[in-house]
């Protein structure tokens, strides 16, 4: 189907909540003032993966914020790590 660009964390959260078939998410941390951040989105992905509501998509980061990108990276690694442990 291609890529869908979510301009806010809340828009991305809506997509994650409505779809079981997301195959890839590329995270940005800083989405603008009052727009949430990428860490909120990856946290929801983690919750939905481990409650059986979606399969873990391929996840990458394209954020220029090194601290925010690292927070997202750690969350992604935790998701993949838990999957390997339970797999």
Secondary structure as GFF3:
##gff-version 3
##sequence-region A 1 87
A	DSSP	alpha_helix	9	18	.	.	.	ID=ss1
A	DSSP	beta_strand	24	27	.	.	.	ID=ss2
A	DSSP	alpha_helix	38	50	.	.	.	ID=ss3
A	DSSP	beta_strand	58	61	.	.	.	ID=ss4
A	DSSP	alpha_helix	66	86	.	.	.	ID=ss5
###
